[in-house]
Amino acid sequence: MTPETLSEAIARLVESGFRHGLRAQIGRLRDTVTGESYSPESLGIAEWMRFDGESDPDEEVVLFALLSPAGSPLGTYATAFGPGIAAEDGSVLPRLGGVAVRGDRRA
């Protein structure tokens, strides 16, 4: 079986109800659809996947399927992982997922 690509994983998660995109902004995650801002600690992680670059192991991306504070599917958040992480993402990532993780996968 061929491993799932990042775009395939996002499409699958969107079909599962994780329809909003989230971006790190000023220490919080902002919903790109509604503009609402969330504390990373208030969001649960339903699933996460790590993708490694085929030609360069430093090309690492991690994708999260995040749950709203109420526990319903919210959206996806993708960021570089490792030395290439942006400062905004680096301030959010360690604080992410104050709610229990339901599952994880490595692509």
N, C-alpha and C positions, 0 to 999 in steps of 0.2 A: 504494500500500500504506500502511495506517495504521501509524504508529509504535507500537511495543510500549509498553504502560504498565508502571509499576513492578510492579504486582501480577501482570501477565502474565509479566514477566521472572522474577520470583521463582518462579512456578508452573513455568515452563519449566526453570529451574535445579534445582528440587526433583525434577522428573521425570528430570533428568540425573544425579541422585545427590548433589546439594548439599543435603542434607536438614536440616542443623543451622543454627540461627540463631546468629550471633555478635554480642556486644555489647562495647563498650569498657568496661574496668573496671581502674582503678589501673594504667594504662600497658600493659595486656595485653588480649587478646581472650578473652572467656569464652564457652564453648559453652553455650548456654541449655538444651540437652538433657542433656548429661552433666555439666556443671559444670567440665569441664576448662579450664584456662587456658593460653593460648599467647602466646609472644613474637611480636609482629607480624613480626619479621624471619624467623621460622621458617616462615611460611606463604607459599605460592606463589599467584599470581594467575592463574587460568585464563581469566577474562574480566572485563571491567568495563564499565559503562555509566553515562552521565551523563544525568540527566533534568532538564530545565529547566521551571519552572512556566509555564503558558500565560499567566496573567494578570500574573505578577510574576517578572521575570528573577532576582530575589534568591532565589526558591524553587528552589534547586538541590539535587539529591540525587545521590549517587554510590552505585552498587551494585556490590559485588565478589563474584565466585564464587571462593572460596578453596580451595586445596589443602592437605591436611594436611602435616606435615613429611615424611611418607613418600611424598607425591606423589599421593595418592588424593583424590577429591572429598570435601570436608568440609562446607562450608556457605556461607551468604551473610552479608554484612555490608553494611548500608546506613547512610549518614550524610548529614547536611546537608553542603553543600560551599560554601565561600565565607564571607561574613561571619556567617552563622547557625550555624556549626559549634560544637558544645559543646566545652568544654575537654578532656574525656576523649577525645573523638574526635580532637581536634586533636593530642593527644599520641601517638596511635597511627598516624594516617594517614601521616605522613611516613616512618615506619619499616616500613610494610607492604610485603610482597612481596619478601623476600630471594631468592626463587626466580624464575626467568624468567617473564615474562608470555607467555601463549599467544595472546591475542587481546583486542581491545577493540572496543567499539561505542559509539556515541553515539545515544541515543534522542531 
